[in-house]
């Protein structure tokens, strides 16, 4: 809230659409209560708001060095075929950028691989695995650009490897004994073959260990 949207802050706006989905899934997989700011589930980036339409007094005062907080405060784009992307019949306090309208809920409802659909699948996956909701967390040493951690309850132990970079990574995961790859999480998945993990760019590997 009141900071650049995740897709812009982590510079994945020009990356494949599943890159933004990886970041929302990461937020949902870490320990703690989940808080997703409106539009993150759609993969929205920071909005470019013209100076003359700014509402934030800080942005107005310090433009262009600091453009203020309006870039993450623009309305939710519900339907790109309606005025103001379906947010309101009246003119909202901030405009809906064309780039956001193209990522509207209505558009993403029709696309099974959209960030919104991936987000829903990951929430269903999370709900099915108690370790992701109430498990303890332990971070695991991993290669550059890979964030890895274990979530564990008395009845389940999962290891998750998130590749936050665009290049594929191959490495030996930190597992003792057998492990099985879990899918159904809606993200681009890595593989585990002969003890070697391979993660595509902005991919995730979930292991039951």
VEXBALUM-601730 format. One record per residue (C-alpha): residue number from 1; residue in one letter; x, y, z. Coordinates in Angstrom, 1 decimal, m for minus. Layout:
BEGIN
<node><logu>NUM</logu><nulo>A</nulo><x>X</x><y>Y</y><z>Z</z></node>
...
//
This chain:
BEGIN
<node><logu>1</logu><nulo>X</nulo><x>0.0</x><y>0.0</y><z>0.0</z></node>
<node><logu>2</logu><nulo>X</nulo><x>1.3</x><y>3.4</y><z>m1.0</z></node>
<node><logu>3</logu><nulo>X</nulo><x>4.4</x><y>2.0</y><z>m2.6</z></node>
<node><logu>4</logu><nulo>X</nulo><x>5.1</x><y>1.0</y><z>m6.2</z></node>
<node><logu>5</logu><nulo>X</nulo><x>3.1</x><y>m2.0</y><z>m7.3</z></node>
<node><logu>6</logu><nulo>X</nulo><x>5.0</x><y>m5.3</y><z>m7.0</z></node>
<node><logu>7</logu><nulo>X</nulo><x>5.3</x><y>m5.9</y><z>m10.7</z></node>
<node><logu>8</logu><nulo>X</nulo><x>7.0</x><y>m2.5</y><z>m11.2</z></node>
<node><logu>9</logu><nulo>X</nulo><x>9.1</x><y>m2.6</y><z>m8.0</z></node>
<node><logu>10</logu><nulo>X</nulo><x>10.6</x><y>m6.0</y><z>m9.0</z></node>
<node><logu>11</logu><nulo>X</nulo><x>10.8</x><y>m4.9</y><z>m12.6</z></node>
<node><logu>12</logu><nulo>X</nulo><x>8.7</x><y>m7.8</y><z>m14.1</z></node>
<node><logu>13</logu><nulo>X</nulo><x>6.3</x><y>m5.5</y><z>m16.0</z></node>
<node><logu>14</logu><nulo>X</nulo><x>7.9</x><y>m6.4</y><z>m19.4</z></node>
<node><logu>15</logu><nulo>X</nulo><x>8.5</x><y>m10.0</y><z>m18.4</z></node>
<node><logu>16</logu><nulo>X</nulo><x>6.1</x><y>m12.9</y><z>m19.2</z></node>
<node><logu>17</logu><nulo>X</nulo><x>2.7</x><y>m12.6</y><z>m17.5</z></node>
<node><logu>18</logu><nulo>X</nulo><x>3.5</x><y>m15.5</y><z>m15.2</z></node>
<node><logu>19</logu><nulo>X</nulo><x>6.3</x><y>m13.5</y><z>m13.6</z></node>
<node><logu>20</logu><nulo>X</nulo><x>3.8</x><y>m11.3</y><z>m11.8</z></node>
<node><logu>21</logu><nulo>X</nulo><x>1.9</x><y>m14.4</y><z>m10.7</z></node>
<node><logu>22</logu><nulo>X</nulo><x>5.1</x><y>m15.8</y><z>m9.2</z></node>
<node><logu>23</logu><nulo>X</nulo><x>5.4</x><y>m12.8</y><z>m6.9</z></node>
<node><logu>24</logu><nulo>X</nulo><x>1.8</x><y>m13.0</y><z>m5.6</z></node>
<node><logu>25</logu><nulo>X</nulo><x>2.2</x><y>m16.7</y><z>m5.0</z></node>
<node><logu>26</logu><nulo>X</nulo><x>5.4</x><y>m16.0</y><z>m3.1</z></node>
<node><logu>27</logu><nulo>X</nulo><x>3.6</x><y>m13.6</y><z>m0.9</z></node>
<node><logu>28</logu><nulo>X</nulo><x>0.9</x><y>m16.3</y><z>m0.2</z></node>
<node><logu>29</logu><nulo>X</nulo><x>3.5</x><y>m19.0</y><z>0.5</z></node>
<node><logu>30</logu><nulo>X</nulo><x>5.5</x><y>m17.2</y><z>3.1</z></node>
<node><logu>31</logu><nulo>X</nulo><x>4.6</x><y>m17.5</y><z>6.8</z></node>
<node><logu>32</logu><nulo>X</nulo><x>2.1</x><y>m14.9</y><z>8.1</z></node>
<node><logu>33</logu><nulo>X</nulo><x>m1.2</x><y>m13.4</y><z>7.2</z></node>
<node><logu>34</logu><nulo>X</nulo><x>m1.7</x><y>m12.8</y><z>3.5</z></node>
<node><logu>35</logu><nulo>X</nulo><x>m2.4</x><y>m9.3</y><z>2.3</z></node>
<node><logu>36</logu><nulo>X</nulo><x>m2.7</x><y>m8.7</y><z>m1.4</z></node>
<node><logu>37</logu><nulo>X</nulo><x>m3.3</x><y>m5.1</y><z>m2.6</z></node>
<node><logu>38</logu><nulo>X</nulo><x>m6.0</x><y>m4.6</y><z>m5.2</z></node>
<node><logu>39</logu><nulo>X</nulo><x>m4.8</x><y>m5.2</y><z>m8.7</z></node>
<node><logu>40</logu><nulo>X</nulo><x>m1.8</x><y>m7.4</y><z>m7.7</z></node>
<node><logu>41</logu><nulo>X</nulo><x>m3.8</x><y>m10.5</y><z>m8.6</z></node>
<node><logu>42</logu><nulo>X</nulo><x>m4.2</x><y>m9.0</y><z>m12.1</z></node>
<node><logu>43</logu><nulo>X</nulo><x>m0.5</x><y>m8.4</y><z>m12.5</z></node>
<node><logu>44</logu><nulo>X</nulo><x>m0.9</x><y>m4.6</y><z>m12.7</z></node>
<node><logu>45</logu><nulo>X</nulo><x>2.2</x><y>m2.5</y><z>m12.8</z></node>
<node><logu>46</logu><nulo>X</nulo><x>2.6</x><y>1.0</y><z>m11.5</z></node>
<node><logu>47</logu><nulo>X</nulo><x>0.2</x><y>3.4</y><z>m13.3</z></node>
<node><logu>48</logu><nulo>X</nulo><x>1.6</x><y>6.5</y><z>m15.1</z></node>
<node><logu>49</logu><nulo>X</nulo><x>m0.6</x><y>9.4</y><z>m14.0</z></node>
<node><logu>50</logu><nulo>X</nulo><x>m0.2</x><y>12.7</y><z>m15.8</z></node>
<node><logu>51</logu><nulo>X</nulo><x>0.9</x><y>15.6</y><z>m13.6</z></node>
<node><logu>52</logu><nulo>X</nulo><x>m2.4</x><y>17.5</y><z>m14.3</z></node>
<node><logu>53</logu><nulo>X</nulo><x>m4.4</x><y>14.5</y><z>m13.0</z></node>
<node><logu>54</logu><nulo>X</nulo><x>m2.5</x><y>13.9</y><z>m9.8</z></node>
<node><logu>55</logu><nulo>X</nulo><x>m4.3</x><y>14.0</y><z>m6.5</z></node>
<node><logu>56</logu><nulo>X</nulo><x>m1.5</x><y>13.1</y><z>m4.1</z></node>
<node><logu>57</logu><nulo>X</nulo><x>m0.1</x><y>16.4</y><z>m2.6</z></node>
<node><logu>58</logu><nulo>X</nulo><x>3.4</x><y>14.9</y><z>m2.3</z></node>
<node><logu>59</logu><nulo>X</nulo><x>3.5</x><y>14.0</y><z>m6.0</z></node>
<node><logu>60</logu><nulo>X</nulo><x>2.3</x><y>17.4</y><z>m7.0</z></node>
<node><logu>61</logu><nulo>X</nulo><x>4.8</x><y>19.1</y><z>m4.8</z></node>
<node><logu>62</logu><nulo>X</nulo><x>7.9</x><y>17.0</y><z>m5.7</z></node>
<node><logu>63</logu><nulo>X</nulo><x>7.1</x><y>16.2</y><z>m9.4</z></node>
<node><logu>64</logu><nulo>X</nulo><x>9.0</x><y>14.8</y><z>m11.3</z></node>
<node><logu>65</logu><nulo>X</nulo><x>11.6</x><y>13.7</y><z>m8.7</z></node>
<node><logu>66</logu><nulo>X</nulo><x>8.9</x><y>11.9</y><z>m6.7</z></node>
<node><logu>67</logu><nulo>X</nulo><x>5.6</x><y>11.3</y><z>m8.6</z></node>
<node><logu>68</logu><nulo>X</nulo><x>3.7</x><y>10.5</y><z>m5.4</z></node>
<node><logu>69</logu><nulo>X</nulo><x>1.5</x><y>7.6</y><z>m4.5</z></node>
<node><logu>70</logu><nulo>X</nulo><x>m1.2</x><y>7.9</y><z>m7.1</z></node>
<node><logu>71</logu><nulo>X</nulo><x>0.4</x><y>5.3</y><z>m9.4</z></node>
<node><logu>72</logu><nulo>X</nulo><x>m0.8</x><y>2.5</y><z>m7.1</z></node>
<node><logu>73</logu><nulo>X</nulo><x>m4.1</x><y>4.1</y><z>m6.2</z></node>
<node><logu>74</logu><nulo>X</nulo><x>m5.8</x><y>4.0</y><z>m9.5</z></node>
<node><logu>75</logu><nulo>X</nulo><x>m9.2</x><y>2.2</y><z>m9.8</z></node>
<node><logu>76</logu><nulo>X</nulo><x>m9.6</x><y>m1.5</y><z>m10.2</z></node>
<node><logu>77</logu><nulo>X</nulo><x>m10.2</x><y>m2.3</y><z>m13.9</z></node>
<node><logu>78</logu><nulo>X</nulo><x>m13.3</x><y>m4.6</y><z>m13.9</z></node>
<node><logu>79</logu><nulo>X</nulo><x>m14.4</x><y>m4.5</y><z>m17.6</z></node>
<node><logu>80</logu><nulo>X</nulo><x>m12.4</x><y>m2.9</y><z>m20.4</z></node>
<node><logu>81</logu><nulo>X</nulo><x>m15.5</x><y>m2.5</y><z>m22.5</z></node>
<node><logu>82</logu><nulo>X</nulo><x>m17.2</x><y>m0.1</y><z>m20.1</z></node>
<node><logu>83</logu><nulo>X</nulo><x>m16.4</x><y>3.5</y><z>m19.2</z></node>
<node><logu>84</logu><nulo>X</nulo><x>m13.6</x><y>3.8</y><z>m16.7</z></node>
<node><logu>85</logu><nulo>X</nulo><x>m13.0</x><y>0.1</y><z>m17.0</z></node>
<node><logu>86</logu><nulo>X</nulo><x>m16.3</x><y>m0.6</y><z>m15.2</z></node>
<node><logu>87</logu><nulo>X</nulo><x>m15.2</x><y>0.9</y><z>m11.9</z></node>
<node><logu>88</logu><nulo>X</nulo><x>m17.8</x><y>3.7</y><z>m11.9</z></node>
<node><logu>89</logu><nulo>X</nulo><x>m20.2</x><y>5.5</y><z>m14.2</z></node>
<node><logu>90</logu><nulo>X</nulo><x>m18.9</x><y>8.7</y><z>m12.8</z></node>
<node><logu>91</logu><nulo>X</nulo><x>m15.4</x><y>10.0</y><z>m13.5</z></node>
<node><logu>92</logu><nulo>X</nulo><x>m13.1</x><y>8.5</y><z>m10.7</z></node>
<node><logu>93</logu><nulo>X</nulo><x>m10.6</x><y>10.4</y><z>m8.7</z></node>
<node><logu>94</logu><nulo>X</nulo><x>m7.8</x><y>9.0</y><z>m10.9</z></node>
<node><logu>95</logu><nulo>X</nulo><x>m7.9</x><y>7.7</y><z>m14.5</z></node>
<node><logu>96</logu><nulo>X</nulo><x>m7.7</x><y>4.0</y><z>m15.4</z></node>
<node><logu>97</logu><nulo>X</nulo><x>m4.6</x><y>3.6</y><z>m17.7</z></node>
<node><logu>98</logu><nulo>X</nulo><x>m5.1</x><y>1.8</y><z>m21.0</z></node>
<node><logu>99</logu><nulo>X</nulo><x>m2.4</x><y>m0.7</y><z>m19.9</z></node>
<node><logu>100</logu><nulo>X</nulo><x>m4.6</x><y>m1.5</y><z>m16.9</z></node>
<node><logu>101</logu><nulo>X</nulo><x>m7.8</x><y>m1.7</y><z>m18.8</z></node>
<node><logu>102</logu><nulo>X</nulo><x>m6.2</x><y>m4.4</y><z>m21.1</z></node>
<node><logu>103</logu><nulo>X</nulo><x>m5.7</x><y>m6.5</y><z>m17.9</z></node>
<node><logu>104</logu><nulo>X</nulo><x>m9.2</x><y>m6.1</y><z>m16.7</z></node>
<node><logu>105</logu><nulo>X</nulo><x>m11.0</x><y>m8.8</y><z>m14.7</z></node>
<node><logu>106</logu><nulo>X</nulo><x>m13.3</x><y>m9.4</y><z>m17.7</z></node>
<node><logu>107</logu><nulo>X</nulo><x>m10.4</x><y>m10.0</y><z>m20.0</z></node>
<node><logu>108</logu><nulo>X</nulo><x>m8.6</x><y>m12.3</y><z>m17.6</z></node>
<node><logu>109</logu><nulo>X</nulo><x>m11.8</x><y>m14.3</y><z>m16.8</z></node>
<node><logu>110</logu><nulo>X</nulo><x>m11.6</x><y>m15.6</y><z>m20.4</z></node>
<node><logu>111</logu><nulo>X</nulo><x>m8.0</x><y>m16.6</y><z>m20.3</z></node>
<node><logu>112</logu><nulo>X</nulo><x>m7.1</x><y>m19.8</y><z>m18.4</z></node>
<node><logu>113</logu><nulo>X</nulo><x>m3.4</x><y>m18.7</y><z>m18.1</z></node>
<node><logu>114</logu><nulo>X</nulo><x>m4.0</x><y>m15.1</y><z>m17.0</z></node>
<node><logu>115</logu><nulo>X</nulo><x>m2.5</x><y>m13.8</y><z>m13.7</z></node>
<node><logu>116</logu><nulo>X</nulo><x>m6.0</x><y>m13.8</y><z>m12.2</z></node>
<node><logu>117</logu><nulo>X</nulo><x>m6.6</x><y>m17.5</y><z>m13.0</z></node>
<node><logu>118</logu><nulo>X</nulo><x>m3.1</x><y>m18.4</y><z>m11.8</z></node>
<node><logu>119</logu><nulo>X</nulo><x>m3.8</x><y>m16.6</y><z>m8.6</z></node>
<node><logu>120</logu><nulo>X</nulo><x>m7.0</x><y>m18.4</y><z>m8.0</z></node>
<node><logu>121</logu><nulo>X</nulo><x>m5.3</x><y>m21.8</y><z>m8.7</z></node>
<node><logu>122</logu><nulo>X</nulo><x>m2.6</x><y>m21.0</y><z>m6.2</z></node>
<node><logu>123</logu><nulo>X</nulo><x>m5.1</x><y>m20.1</y><z>m3.5</z></node>
<node><logu>124</logu><nulo>X</nulo><x>m6.8</x><y>m23.4</y><z>m4.0</z></node>
<node><logu>125</logu><nulo>X</nulo><x>m3.4</x><y>m25.1</y><z>m3.9</z></node>
<node><logu>126</logu><nulo>X</nulo><x>m2.6</x><y>m23.3</y><z>m0.7</z></node>
<node><logu>127</logu><nulo>X</nulo><x>m5.9</x><y>m24.2</y><z>0.9</z></node>
<node><logu>128</logu><nulo>X</nulo><x>m5.2</x><y>m27.9</y><z>0.2</z></node>
<node><logu>129</logu><nulo>X</nulo><x>m1.8</x><y>m27.8</y><z>2.0</z></node>
<node><logu>130</logu><nulo>X</nulo><x>m1.9</x><y>m27.0</y><z>5.7</z></node>
<node><logu>131</logu><nulo>X</nulo><x>1.8</x><y>m26.5</y><z>5.8</z></node>
<node><logu>132</logu><nulo>X</nulo><x>1.4</x><y>m23.3</y><z>3.6</z></node>
<node><logu>133</logu><nulo>X</nulo><x>m1.2</x><y>m21.9</y><z>6.0</z></node>
<node><logu>134</logu><nulo>X</nulo><x>0.1</x><y>m22.7</y><z>9.5</z></node>
<node><logu>135</logu><nulo>X</nulo><x>3.5</x><y>m24.4</y><z>9.0</z></node>
<node><logu>136</logu><nulo>X</nulo><x>6.8</x><y>m23.2</y><z>10.5</z></node>
<node><logu>137</logu><nulo>X</nulo><x>9.3</x><y>m21.7</y><z>8.0</z></node>
<node><logu>138</logu><nulo>X</nulo><x>12.9</x><y>m22.4</y><z>7.5</z></node>
<node><logu>139</logu><nulo>X</nulo><x>14.9</x><y>m20.8</y><z>4.7</z></node>
<node><logu>140</logu><nulo>X</nulo><x>17.2</x><y>m22.9</y><z>2.5</z></node>
<node><logu>141</logu><nulo>X</nulo><x>20.5</x><y>m22.0</y><z>0.9</z></node>
<node><logu>142</logu><nulo>X</nulo><x>19.9</x><y>m21.6</y><z>m2.8</z></node>
<node><logu>143</logu><nulo>X</nulo><x>21.6</x><y>m20.3</y><z>m6.0</z></node>
<node><logu>144</logu><nulo>X</nulo><x>21.5</x><y>m16.7</y><z>m7.1</z></node>
<node><logu>145</logu><nulo>X</nulo><x>18.0</x><y>m15.4</y><z>m7.9</z></node>
<node><logu>146</logu><nulo>X</nulo><x>16.3</x><y>m18.4</y><z>m6.2</z></node>
<node><logu>147</logu><nulo>X</nulo><x>14.5</x><y>m17.9</y><z>m3.0</z></node>
<node><logu>148</logu><nulo>X</nulo><x>13.9</x><y>m21.3</y><z>m1.2</z></node>
<node><logu>149</logu><nulo>X</nulo><x>12.2</x><y>m22.2</y><z>2.1</z></node>
<node><logu>150</logu><nulo>X</nulo><x>10.6</x><y>m25.1</y><z>3.8</z></node>
<node><logu>151</logu><nulo>X</nulo><x>7.1</x><y>m25.0</y><z>5.4</z></node>
<node><logu>152</logu><nulo>X</nulo><x>6.4</x><y>m27.8</y><z>7.9</z></node>
<node><logu>153</logu><nulo>X</nulo><x>3.6</x><y>m29.0</y><z>10.1</z></node>
<node><logu>154</logu><nulo>X</nulo><x>3.4</x><y>m32.2</y><z>12.1</z></node>
<node><logu>155</logu><nulo>X</nulo><x>1.8</x><y>m33.9</y><z>9.1</z></node>
<node><logu>156</logu><nulo>X</nulo><x>3.3</x><y>m32.2</y><z>6.1</z></node>
<node><logu>157</logu><nulo>X</nulo><x>6.6</x><y>m30.8</y><z>4.9</z></node>
<node><logu>158</logu><nulo>X</nulo><x>7.0</x><y>m28.8</y><z>1.7</z></node>
<node><logu>159</logu><nulo>X</nulo><x>10.0</x><y>m27.2</y><z>0.1</z></node>
<node><logu>160</logu><nulo>X</nulo><x>9.4</x><y>m24.3</y><z>m2.3</z></node>
<node><logu>161</logu><nulo>X</nulo><x>11.9</x><y>m22.9</y><z>m4.7</z></node>
<node><logu>162</logu><nulo>X</nulo><x>11.1</x><y>m19.6</y><z>m6.5</z></node>
<node><logu>163</logu><nulo>X</nulo><x>13.2</x><y>m18.4</y><z>m9.4</z></node>
<node><logu>164</logu><nulo>X</nulo><x>13.0</x><y>m14.6</y><z>m9.3</z></node>
<node><logu>165</logu><nulo>X</nulo><x>15.2</x><y>m14.3</y><z>m12.4</z></node>
<node><logu>166</logu><nulo>X</nulo><x>14.5</x><y>m14.6</y><z>m16.1</z></node>
<node><logu>167</logu><nulo>X</nulo><x>17.2</x><y>m17.2</y><z>m16.7</z></node>
<node><logu>168</logu><nulo>X</nulo><x>16.7</x><y>m21.0</y><z>m16.1</z></node>
<node><logu>169</logu><nulo>X</nulo><x>18.6</x><y>m22.4</y><z>m13.1</z></node>
<node><logu>170</logu><nulo>X</nulo><x>19.8</x><y>m25.9</y><z>m12.4</z></node>
<node><logu>171</logu><nulo>X</nulo><x>21.0</x><y>m27.0</y><z>m8.9</z></node>
<node><logu>172</logu><nulo>X</nulo><x>20.8</x><y>m29.8</y><z>m6.3</z></node>
<node><logu>173</logu><nulo>X</nulo><x>18.0</x><y>m29.0</y><z>m3.8</z></node>
<node><logu>174</logu><nulo>X</nulo><x>18.5</x><y>m29.3</y><z>m0.1</z></node>
<node><logu>175</logu><nulo>X</nulo><x>16.6</x><y>m32.5</y><z>0.5</z></node>
<node><logu>176</logu><nulo>X</nulo><x>17.4</x><y>m35.6</y><z>2.5</z></node>
<node><logu>177</logu><nulo>X</nulo><x>15.7</x><y>m38.7</y><z>1.1</z></node>
<node><logu>178</logu><nulo>X</nulo><x>12.9</x><y>m39.0</y><z>m1.3</z></node>
<node><logu>179</logu><nulo>X</nulo><x>10.9</x><y>m36.1</y><z>m2.6</z></node>
<node><logu>180</logu><nulo>X</nulo><x>8.0</x><y>m35.7</y><z>m5.0</z></node>
<node><logu>181</logu><nulo>X</nulo><x>7.1</x><y>m32.7</y><z>m7.3</z></node>
<node><logu>182</logu><nulo>X</nulo><x>3.7</x><y>m31.2</y><z>m6.6</z></node>
<node><logu>183</logu><nulo>X</nulo><x>1.8</x><y>m29.5</y><z>m9.4</z></node>
<node><logu>184</logu><nulo>X</nulo><x>m1.7</x><y>m27.9</y><z>m9.5</z></node>
<node><logu>185</logu><nulo>X</nulo><x>m0.4</x><y>m24.6</y><z>m8.2</z></node>
<node><logu>186</logu><nulo>X</nulo><x>m1.0</x><y>m22.8</y><z>m11.4</z></node>
<node><logu>187</logu><nulo>X</nulo><x>2.6</x><y>m21.5</y><z>m11.9</z></node>
<node><logu>188</logu><nulo>X</nulo><x>5.3</x><y>m22.5</y><z>m14.4</z></node>
<node><logu>189</logu><nulo>X</nulo><x>6.8</x><y>m25.5</y><z>m12.7</z></node>
<node><logu>190</logu><nulo>X</nulo><x>10.3</x><y>m26.8</y><z>m12.4</z></node>
<node><logu>191</logu><nulo>X</nulo><x>11.4</x><y>m30.4</y><z>m12.5</z></node>
<node><logu>192</logu><nulo>X</nulo><x>13.4</x><y>m32.8</y><z>m10.4</z></node>
<node><logu>193</logu><nulo>X</nulo><x>15.3</x><y>m35.5</y><z>m12.2</z></node>
<node><logu>194</logu><nulo>X</nulo><x>18.0</x><y>m37.7</y><z>m10.7</z></node>
<node><logu>195</logu><nulo>X</nulo><x>18.4</x><y>m35.3</y><z>m7.8</z></node>
<node><logu>196</logu><nulo>X</nulo><x>18.8</x><y>m32.2</y><z>m10.0</z></node>
<node><logu>197</logu><nulo>X</nulo><x>16.3</x><y>m29.5</y><z>m9.9</z></node>
<node><logu>198</logu><nulo>X</nulo><x>15.7</x><y>m27.3</y><z>m13.0</z></node>
<node><logu>199</logu><nulo>X</nulo><x>13.8</x><y>m24.1</y><z>m12.6</z></node>
<node><logu>200</logu><nulo>X</nulo><x>12.7</x><y>m22.1</y><z>m15.7</z></node>
<node><logu>201</logu><nulo>X</nulo><x>12.8</x><y>m18.3</y><z>m15.6</z></node>
<node><logu>202</logu><nulo>X</nulo><x>10.2</x><y>m17.1</y><z>m13.1</z></node>
<node><logu>203</logu><nulo>X</nulo><x>9.3</x><y>m20.7</y><z>m12.3</z></node>
<node><logu>204</logu><nulo>X</nulo><x>8.6</x><y>m22.5</y><z>m9.0</z></node>
<node><logu>205</logu><nulo>X</nulo><x>9.3</x><y>m26.0</y><z>m7.8</z></node>
<node><logu>206</logu><nulo>X</nulo><x>7.2</x><y>m27.4</y><z>m4.9</z></node>
<node><logu>207</logu><nulo>X</nulo><x>8.5</x><y>m30.6</y><z>m3.3</z></node>
<node><logu>208</logu><nulo>X</nulo><x>6.8</x><y>m32.8</y><z>m0.8</z></node>
<node><logu>209</logu><nulo>X</nulo><x>9.6</x><y>m34.2</y><z>1.4</z></node>
//
